[in-house]
Amino acid sequence: MKKTLLLILFLISTIGIARVHKDMVVYETYGNVKVFLRTGFHYSEVEKIKVIGKLSEKLSLKLSHNDTIFIEYIQDYTDLYSKDIYTFENNTNLSFNNGLRTNFKPDKIKPGLSIRINANKINVVDVLCLVEYAIINHKNLSEKVINQKVIDRWGDNDQELEFNIKSVSDELLNQIFSQKSELVQELISERTYINKVELIGIETYWMNDKFTFEYKFRDAPLVKLIDIKDYFYYLNLGYESLLIFINENKFYYVKPNDESNNKLLELNSSSYVPFNTINMFKNKIVLYNNWNNPPNDFYILLTDKRIVVSKFE
């Protein structure tokens, strides 16, 4: 095992660890709907915002709404703010106000309505209900927001800052989210594909508030790997298998035709930063956190036994 440990350390050191982090951006257009996401890594929020964009376009068509709908989501993945923030705008100026950090400068778009979100995680169905509400009430959206206090836990010199922002009240949000919209239920009952493959690989789609991962091999019937309501991020391990993290510490190892795909595995990590993998050993996968240099968080997954090894002797 000592030789294995030395080899792992060597491989990680040759790969290199990036210490400077830069947020990633998603900006896509679906008909009259434009979605923007700023996040830290390829979390599940990337897939969610794309699903929201595709289904919001269909929702807009169903409601005969032709004006631009802009959905901006700043993922607060480090929990800087004391609460989730949802707000509406008419004739959007395409920028958050009142201190929320954003440097996004999109293409000039026609006047329309905007839905602004600053949250750690979102629910696709909830946001679709919010889009439907905004379309139906687009003439008086400005009346639906109020001044609310928000605490920025970071601020200058690590001080907590308190500021006011116009946003949707918790009471109205709960009312919108709890409504059982027949139109939204109709839209989510169909598959929205996130990833499709032509010959061999893993396909992903979202339907009925769940993500489904399936394995495709040429013309053979698709093999379902796992259904999951939400996840943190996932790591592909070639064409047939992947790791699906549901939070910083727990994950599934899934592959075709395996009865243990629903077995939850665990490691000890307190970081929101995703792990990387090295898949170069028979029945062994190395997981290491790329935030530290050298890394102090690394494990070996014994895939045949589905055991995570964290101590090397």
Buried (B, 14 or more C-beta within 10 A) or exposed (E): EEEBEEBBBEBBEEEEBEEEEEEBEBBEBBBBBBBBBBBBBBBBBBBBBBBBBBBBBBBBEBBEBEBBBBBBBBBBBEEBBEBBBBBBBBEBEBBBEBBBEBEBEEEEBEEBBBBBBBBBBBBBBBBBBBBBBBBEEBEEBEEBBBEBEBEBBBBEEEEEEEBEBBBBEEEBBEEBBEEEBEBBEEBBEEEBEBEEBEEEBBBBBBBEEBBBBBBBBEEEEEBEBBEBEBBBBBBBBEBBBBBBBBEBBBBBBBBBEBEEBEEEBEBEBEEBBBBBBBBEBEEBBBBBBBBBEEBEBBBBBBBEEBEBBEEEE
